[in-house]
Amino acid sequence: MKIYNYTDLSKSKIEELCSRQIEDDKLIGERVSDIIETVKKDGDKALFNFAKTFDKVSLEKLFLDAEELKAIASTIPDEAKQAINTAYQNIKTFHQSQLKIEDKVETMPGVVCWRESRAIEKVGLYIPGGTAVLPSTFLMLAIPAIIAGCKEIIVCSPPQSDGKTNCYLAYCAILLGIDKIYLAGGAQAVAAMAFGTESIPQVYKIFGPGNRYVTTAKTMVQNKVAIDMPAGPSEVLVLADETANPSFVAADLLAQTEHGIDSQAILISTSNEIIAETLKEIENQLAELPRKDIAAKAIANSYAILTADLQTAMGFSNQYAPEHLILATDQFESLIPSIINAGSVFLGNLTPESAGDYASGTNHTLPTSGFAKAYSGVSLDTFIKKITFQHLSNEGLQHIGRTVETLAAAEGLQAHKNAITIRLKKI
């Protein structure tokens, strides 16, 4: 992990540190474009072939049905079952609190306006497989979709080597009442949900995190379907002062790096001592991790920055716009108003990112790559759309009529003006 002093950094170097661009992005774009076109042209045949190529498995069919899922789910360990149940309840409780009915507003006498929510009818959920199995992502995406009232929920996840899914995802499906998981991963799964195949229905919006192939595919299909957000390799920024615990900070940084070699773990601290002790802790803890090879490569591409004070550190954080922001300081309350760009924030020394990743209740599907400057994480709102309504009474038409006629005439739109005039004459 490289170490920088903020006072030595030029504006261009800070911009470079905040950039997540990787040299082979263009090559990935070309490969993803080919995958999408192949799925559009060949449908299920392409998915079977890609399963052989990328997942190293020959599939007999592209989905697991309710009976198969039930059988697989029955093998889940009791402790894991209870953990999923607890996470399910917390996530459900938090997202149910987001159900809101907006008030009707009388903008002027007799003119009433309001908005109502409607669920997106067909949604596609991508649950990553790859180097880690993520039942937590299944819960994070499906629970708000169900609460929102989405009529059709399509779930895609890469097949295991046995051509099935694991017991954790299967149990989540049973718990959620989802009776089918489609065995497709990567860019090809995104393409299948965007354009439809013989087996996989087309959806209106695609949700879910993934590697750069998945992210690139989601970006490329936006002319056909909506997506939740651009979400690439995972990242964390830990802001720590002298009150931080180096072993906690090290654990939080390593938790992020075990996602993949392209994950980023950034430490911004006001204390040279905290940085030094954290690096020692990283070395000690890294040696004990089962995924230490992956984490080590991600740590090598990460960095630490020494700043003079917490406000300077927060300024860098807002420019970086992290997916996850951990405030490892006793002063976290005073920093909250300064947070402008972040996906999800973890306050204080006893709040690790993993709490939100799994079970606190907040959603862990979050904007990465600086997109927290413009995007929110997944929530109930992500699965609904707002429709506006308005109603004019006799009184309302008389109050607003002349205003509309004048503006329509000013724009040279006579038919718009007539739509008002003809009504005013009738009343």
C-alpha positions as CSV (number, residue, x, y, z in Angstrom):
1,M,0.0,0.0,0.0
2,K,1.5,3.3,-1.1
3,I,1.6,6.2,1.4
4,Y,1.1,9.9,0.4
5,N,1.2,13.2,2.3
6,Y,-1.8,15.3,1.2
7,T,0.3,18.5,1.2
8,D,2.6,17.0,-1.4
9,L,-0.1,16.1,-3.8
10,S,-0.8,18.2,-6.9
11,K,-4.3,18.7,-8.2
12,S,-3.6,16.3,-11.1
13,K,-2.2,13.7,-8.7
14,I,-5.3,13.9,-6.6
15,E,-7.5,13.5,-9.7
16,E,-5.4,10.5,-10.7
17,L,-5.9,8.9,-7.2
18,C,-9.6,9.4,-7.5
19,S,-9.8,7.8,-10.9
20,R,-10.7,4.2,-11.2
21,Q,-9.9,3.8,-14.9
22,I,-8.0,0.6,-15.7
23,E,-5.8,0.1,-18.8
24,D,-7.8,-2.7,-20.4
25,D,-11.2,-1.0,-20.1
26,K,-11.3,-0.6,-23.9
27,L,-10.6,-4.3,-24.5
28,I,-13.3,-5.3,-22.0
29,G,-15.7,-3.1,-23.9
30,E,-15.0,-4.9,-27.1
31,R,-15.4,-8.3,-25.5
32,V,-18.7,-7.3,-23.9
33,S,-20.1,-5.9,-27.1
34,D,-19.4,-9.2,-28.8
35,I,-21.1,-11.1,-26.0
36,I,-24.2,-9.0,-26.1
37,E,-24.5,-9.3,-29.9
38,T,-24.0,-13.1,-29.7
39,V,-26.8,-13.4,-27.1
40,K,-29.1,-11.1,-29.1
41,K,-28.5,-13.3,-32.2
42,D,-28.4,-16.8,-30.7
43,G,-30.4,-16.6,-27.5
44,D,-30.3,-19.7,-25.3
45,K,-27.7,-21.3,-27.6
46,A,-25.3,-18.5,-26.7
47,L,-25.9,-18.9,-23.0
48,F,-25.2,-22.6,-23.1
49,N,-22.0,-22.0,-25.0
50,F,-20.9,-19.2,-22.6
51,A,-21.5,-21.5,-19.6
52,K,-19.0,-23.9,-21.1
53,T,-16.5,-21.2,-21.9
54,F,-16.7,-19.1,-18.8
55,D,-18.2,-21.3,-16.1
56,K,-16.7,-24.6,-17.3
57,V,-20.0,-26.4,-17.1
58,S,-22.3,-28.1,-19.6
59,L,-25.8,-27.2,-18.7
60,E,-28.8,-29.3,-19.6
61,K,-31.2,-26.4,-19.0
62,L,-30.9,-22.8,-18.1
63,F,-32.8,-22.7,-14.8
64,L,-33.6,-24.4,-11.5
65,D,-37.3,-24.7,-10.7
66,A,-39.0,-24.6,-7.3
67,E,-38.6,-28.3,-6.5
68,E,-34.9,-28.3,-7.3
69,L,-34.4,-25.1,-5.3
70,K,-36.2,-26.6,-2.3
71,A,-34.0,-29.8,-2.4
72,I,-30.8,-27.7,-2.6
73,A,-32.0,-25.4,0.2
74,S,-32.7,-28.3,2.5
75,T,-28.9,-28.9,2.8
76,I,-28.2,-25.4,4.3
77,P,-26.6,-25.5,7.8
78,D,-28.9,-24.4,10.6
79,E,-26.6,-21.5,11.7
80,A,-26.5,-20.1,8.2
81,K,-30.3,-20.5,7.9
82,Q,-30.8,-18.5,11.1
83,A,-28.3,-15.8,10.0
84,I,-30.1,-15.4,6.7
85,N,-33.4,-15.2,8.5
86,T,-32.1,-12.4,10.8
87,A,-30.7,-10.5,7.8
88,Y,-33.9,-10.9,5.9
89,Q,-36.0,-9.4,8.7
90,N,-33.7,-6.4,9.3
91,I,-33.5,-5.6,5.6
92,K,-37.2,-6.0,5.2
93,T,-37.9,-3.7,8.2
94,F,-35.6,-1.0,6.9
95,H,-37.0,-1.0,3.4
96,Q,-40.6,-1.2,4.5
97,S,-40.1,2.1,6.3
98,Q,-39.5,3.7,2.9
99,L,-43.1,3.1,1.8
100,K,-44.6,6.6,1.7
101,I,-47.9,8.1,0.4
102,E,-47.4,11.7,-0.7
103,D,-49.9,14.4,0.2
104,K,-52.1,16.0,-2.4
105,V,-51.2,19.7,-2.9
106,E,-53.6,22.4,-3.9
107,T,-51.3,24.7,-5.9
108,M,-54.1,27.3,-6.3
109,P,-57.8,27.1,-5.5
110,G,-59.4,24.3,-7.5
111,V,-56.0,23.0,-8.9
112,V,-54.9,19.8,-7.1
113,C,-51.6,17.9,-7.9
114,W,-50.0,14.8,-6.5
115,R,-47.8,11.8,-7.1
116,E,-48.4,8.1,-6.8
117,S,-45.9,5.3,-6.8
118,R,-46.1,2.3,-9.2
119,A,-43.8,-0.7,-9.2
120,I,-41.7,-1.5,-12.2
121,E,-43.5,-4.5,-13.5
122,K,-40.6,-6.6,-14.8
123,V,-37.2,-6.5,-13.1
124,G,-34.0,-8.5,-13.5
125,L,-31.7,-9.2,-10.5
126,Y,-28.1,-10.2,-11.1
127,I,-26.6,-12.2,-8.2
128,P,-22.8,-12.5,-8.7
129,G,-21.1,-15.9,-8.4
130,G,-17.4,-15.9,-9.5
131,T,-14.9,-15.9,-6.7
132,A,-17.5,-15.4,-4.0
133,V,-21.1,-16.5,-3.5
134,L,-23.4,-13.6,-2.4
135,P,-26.7,-14.6,-0.8
136,S,-26.7,-11.2,0.8
137,T,-27.0,-9.6,-2.6
138,F,-30.1,-11.8,-3.3
139,L,-31.7,-10.4,-0.2
140,M,-30.7,-6.8,-0.8
141,L,-32.3,-6.8,-4.3
142,A,-35.3,-9.1,-4.0
143,I,-36.7,-7.7,-0.7
144,P,-37.3,-4.2,-2.0
145,A,-38.5,-5.5,-5.3
146,I,-41.1,-7.6,-3.4
147,I,-42.1,-4.8,-1.1
148,A,-42.4,-2.4,-4.1
149,G,-44.8,-4.9,-5.7
150,C,-42.9,-5.9,-8.9
151,K,-45.0,-8.4,-10.7
152,E,-42.2,-10.4,-12.4
153,I,-38.8,-10.9,-10.8
154,I,-36.1,-12.6,-12.9
155,V,-33.1,-13.8,-11.1
156,C,-29.8,-14.7,-12.9
157,S,-26.7,-16.2,-11.2
158,P,-23.7,-18.1,-12.6
159,P,-23.9,-21.9,-12.3
160,Q,-21.6,-23.8,-10.0
161,S,-19.3,-26.6,-11.4
162,D,-22.2,-29.1,-10.8
163,G,-24.6,-27.0,-12.9
164,K,-26.6,-26.0,-9.9
165,T,-26.6,-23.1,-7.4
166,N,-25.5,-23.3,-3.8
167,C,-27.7,-24.0,-0.8
168,Y,-27.5,-20.3,0.4
169,L,-29.0,-18.8,-2.7
170,A,-31.5,-21.7,-2.9
171,Y,-32.6,-21.0,0.6
172,C,-32.9,-17.3,-0.1
173,A,-35.1,-18.1,-3.1
174,I,-37.5,-20.2,-1.0
175,L,-37.6,-17.6,1.8
176,L,-38.4,-14.9,-0.7
177,G,-41.0,-16.9,-2.6
178,I,-39.0,-16.9,-5.9
179,D,-39.5,-20.1,-7.7
180,K,-36.8,-20.0,-10.4
181,I,-33.2,-19.1,-10.7
182,Y,-31.7,-18.8,-14.2
183,L,-28.2,-20.2,-14.6
184,A,-26.5,-17.4,-16.4
185,G,-23.6,-15.1,-15.3
186,G,-21.5,-12.2,-16.5
187,A,-22.3,-9.9,-19.4
188,Q,-24.3,-12.7,-21.1
189,A,-26.8,-12.7,-18.2
190,V,-27.2,-8.9,-18.5
191,A,-27.7,-9.3,-22.3
192,A,-30.3,-12.1,-21.7
193,M,-32.4,-10.0,-19.4
194,A,-32.1,-6.9,-21.6
195,F,-33.2,-8.6,-24.8
196,G,-34.8,-11.8,-23.7
197,T,-34.0,-15.4,-24.9
198,E,-36.1,-18.5,-25.4
199,S,-35.8,-19.2,-21.6
200,I,-35.1,-15.9,-20.0
201,P,-37.8,-13.2,-20.2
202,Q,-36.9,-9.6,-21.1
203,V,-37.2,-7.1,-18.2
204,Y,-37.6,-3.4,-17.9
205,K,-34.8,-2.7,-15.5
206,I,-31.7,-4.6,-14.4
207,F,-30.2,-4.5,-10.9
208,G,-27.2,-5.9,-9.2
209,P,-23.4,-5.5,-8.8
210,G,-20.7,-7.4,-10.6
211,N,-17.3,-7.3,-12.1
212,R,-16.2,-4.9,-14.9
213,Y,-17.8,-7.2,-17.6
214,V,-21.2,-7.0,-15.8
215,T,-20.9,-3.2,-15.3
216,T,-19.9,-2.6,-18.9
217,A,-22.7,-4.8,-20.1
218,K,-25.2,-2.9,-18.0
219,T,-24.0,0.4,-19.4
220,M,-24.2,-0.9,-23.0
221,V,-27.8,-2.1,-22.8
222,Q,-29.1,1.2,-21.4
223,N,-30.6,2.1,-24.8
224,K,-32.9,-0.9,-24.3
225,V,-33.5,-1.2,-20.6
226,A,-33.0,0.9,-17.4
227,I,-30.3,-0.1,-14.9
228,D,-30.0,0.6,-11.2
229,M,-26.7,2.4,-11.4
230,P,-23.1,1.9,-12.7
231,A,-21.6,-0.4,-10.1
232,G,-18.2,-1.9,-10.7
233,P,-15.4,-3.2,-8.4
234,S,-16.1,-2.6,-4.7
235,E,-14.3,0.1,-2.7
236,V,-14.0,1.5,0.8
237,L,-12.5,4.7,2.2
238,V,-11.7,4.7,5.9
239,L,-11.2,8.1,7.5
240,A,-9.3,7.7,10.7
241,D,-7.9,10.0,13.4
242,E,-5.9,9.2,16.5
243,T,-9.0,7.8,18.2
244,A,-9.2,4.9,15.7
245,N,-8.2,1.4,16.5
246,P,-5.6,0.2,13.9
247,S,-6.6,-3.4,14.1
248,F,-10.3,-2.4,13.3
249,V,-9.1,-0.2,10.5
250,A,-7.0,-3.0,9.0
251,A,-9.8,-5.5,9.2
252,D,-12.1,-3.1,7.4
253,L,-9.6,-2.4,4.6
254,L,-9.0,-6.2,4.2
255,A,-12.7,-6.9,4.2
256,Q,-13.0,-4.8,1.0
257,T,-9.9,-6.2,-0.7
258,E,-11.1,-9.9,-0.5
259,H,-13.9,-9.1,-3.0
260,G,-11.5,-9.0,-5.9
261,I,-8.0,-7.9,-7.1
262,D,-9.5,-4.8,-8.6
263,S,-11.2,-3.7,-5.3
264,Q,-9.8,-0.5,-3.7
265,A,-9.2,0.1,0.0
266,I,-8.2,3.7,0.9
267,L,-7.0,5.0,4.3
268,I,-7.1,8.7,5.0
269,S,-5.7,9.6,8.4
270,T,-4.6,12.6,10.4
271,S,-2.1,10.4,12.3
272,N,1.2,9.0,11.0
273,E,1.1,6.6,13.9
274,I,-2.3,5.2,12.9
275,I,-1.2,4.7,9.3
276,A,2.0,2.8,10.4
277,E,0.2,0.6,12.9
278,T,-2.6,-0.1,10.5
279,L,-0.1,-1.3,7.8
280,K,1.5,-3.6,10.4
281,E,-2.0,-5.0,11.3
282,I,-2.8,-5.5,7.6
283,E,0.3,-7.6,7.2
284,N,-0.5,-9.7,10.3
285,Q,-4.2,-10.2,9.5
286,L,-3.6,-10.8,5.8
287,A,-1.5,-13.9,6.5
288,E,-4.5,-15.6,8.1
289,L,-7.0,-14.9,5.3
290,P,-8.2,-17.8,3.1
291,R,-8.4,-15.3,0.2
292,K,-5.1,-13.7,1.0
293,D,-3.8,-13.9,-2.5
294,I,-6.7,-11.8,-3.8
295,A,-6.6,-9.4,-0.9
296,A,-2.8,-8.9,-1.3
297,K,-3.1,-7.9,-4.9
298,A,-5.9,-5.4,-4.1
299,I,-3.9,-3.9,-1.2
300,A,-0.9,-3.4,-3.5
301,N,-3.1,-1.2,-5.7
302,S,-4.5,0.7,-2.7
303,Y,-3.0,3.6,-0.8
304,A,-3.0,5.7,2.4
305,I,-3.0,9.5,2.6
306,L,-1.8,11.6,5.6
307,T,-3.8,14.8,6.1
308,A,-3.4,17.7,8.5
309,D,-7.0,17.5,9.8
310,L,-10.4,15.8,9.5
311,Q,-11.9,18.5,7.2
312,T,-9.1,18.1,4.7
313,A,-9.6,14.3,4.8
314,M,-13.4,14.8,4.3
315,G,-12.6,17.1,1.3
316,F,-10.7,14.3,-0.3
317,S,-13.4,11.8,0.5
318,N,-16.0,13.9,-1.2
319,Q,-13.9,14.1,-4.3
320,Y,-13.2,10.4,-4.3
321,A,-17.0,9.7,-3.6
322,P,-16.5,6.2,-2.1
323,E,-19.0,3.4,-2.3
324,H,-18.4,2.8,1.4
325,L,-17.2,5.4,3.9
326,I,-16.1,4.5,7.4
327,L,-15.6,7.3,9.9
328,A,-13.2,5.6,12.3
329,T,-13.2,8.5,14.8
330,D,-15.0,9.6,17.9
331,Q,-15.8,12.8,16.1
332,F,-18.1,11.3,13.5
333,E,-21.2,13.3,14.6
334,S,-19.5,16.6,13.7
335,L,-18.4,15.2,10.3
336,I,-21.9,14.0,9.1
337,P,-22.9,17.5,7.7
338,S,-19.7,17.5,5.7
339,I,-20.5,14.3,3.9
340,I,-21.6,15.1,0.3
341,N,-20.6,12.1,-1.8
342,A,-20.8,8.6,-0.5
343,G,-22.8,5.5,-1.1
344,S,-23.2,4.3,2.5
345,V,-21.6,5.6,5.7
346,F,-20.5,3.7,8.8
347,L,-20.2,5.8,11.9
348,G,-17.7,5.2,14.7
349,N,-15.1,2.6,15.6
350,L,-17.7,-0.1,16.4
351,T,-19.5,0.0,13.0
352,P,-17.7,-2.1,10.3
353,E,-18.8,-2.0,6.7
354,S,-19.7,-5.7,7.0
355,A,-22.6,-4.9,9.3
356,G,-24.2,-3.1,6.4
357,D,-23.0,-5.6,3.8
358,Y,-25.1,-8.3,5.5
359,A,-27.6,-7.6,8.2
360,S,-28.0,-4.0,9.6
361,G,-30.8,-3.4,7.2
362,T,-29.4,-0.8,4.8
363,N,-28.8,-1.9,1.2
364,H,-25.3,-2.9,0.1
365,T,-25.9,-2.4,-3.7
366,L,-24.2,0.9,-4.0
367,P,-22.6,3.3,-6.6
368,T,-18.9,2.8,-7.2
369,S,-16.2,4.5,-9.4
370,G,-17.2,8.0,-8.2
371,F,-20.8,7.6,-9.2
372,A,-21.8,8.3,-5.6
373,K,-21.6,12.0,-6.8
374,A,-24.8,11.5,-8.7
375,Y,-26.4,8.1,-7.8
376,S,-27.9,6.7,-4.6
377,G,-27.7,3.1,-3.5
378,V,-30.5,0.6,-4.2
379,S,-33.7,1.3,-2.2
380,L,-37.4,0.8,-2.5
381,D,-37.4,3.9,-4.7
382,T,-35.2,2.1,-7.2
383,F,-38.0,-0.4,-7.9
384,I,-40.8,2.1,-8.4
385,K,-41.6,5.1,-10.6
386,K,-43.6,8.1,-9.7
387,I,-46.7,9.2,-11.8
388,T,-48.0,12.7,-11.4
389,F,-51.7,13.5,-11.3
390,Q,-53.7,16.7,-11.5
391,H,-57.3,17.7,-11.3
392,L,-59.0,21.0,-12.2
393,S,-62.4,21.9,-10.8
394,N,-64.6,24.6,-12.3
395,E,-63.0,27.1,-10.0
396,G,-59.5,25.8,-10.8
397,L,-60.0,26.1,-14.5
398,Q,-61.1,29.7,-14.1
399,H,-58.1,30.5,-11.9
400,I,-55.4,28.9,-14.1
401,G,-57.0,29.4,-17.5
402,R,-55.7,32.8,-18.4
403,T,-52.2,31.9,-17.3
404,V,-52.1,28.9,-19.6
405,E,-53.6,30.7,-22.5
406,T,-51.0,33.5,-22.3
407,L,-48.1,31.1,-22.0
408,A,-49.4,29.0,-24.9
409,A,-49.8,32.0,-27.1
410,A,-46.3,33.3,-26.3
411,E,-44.9,29.9,-27.5
412,G,-47.1,30.0,-30.6
413,L,-49.0,26.8,-29.7
414,Q,-52.5,27.8,-30.6
415,A,-54.0,24.3,-30.0
416,H,-52.7,24.3,-26.5
417,K,-54.4,27.7,-25.9
418,N,-57.6,26.4,-27.5
419,A,-57.7,23.4,-25.1
420,I,-58.2,26.0,-22.3
421,T,-60.4,28.5,-24.2
422,I,-62.9,25.9,-25.4
423,R,-63.5,24.8,-21.8
424,L,-63.7,28.3,-20.4
425,K,-66.5,29.0,-22.9
426,K,-68.5,26.0,-21.7
427,I,-68.4,27.0,-18.0
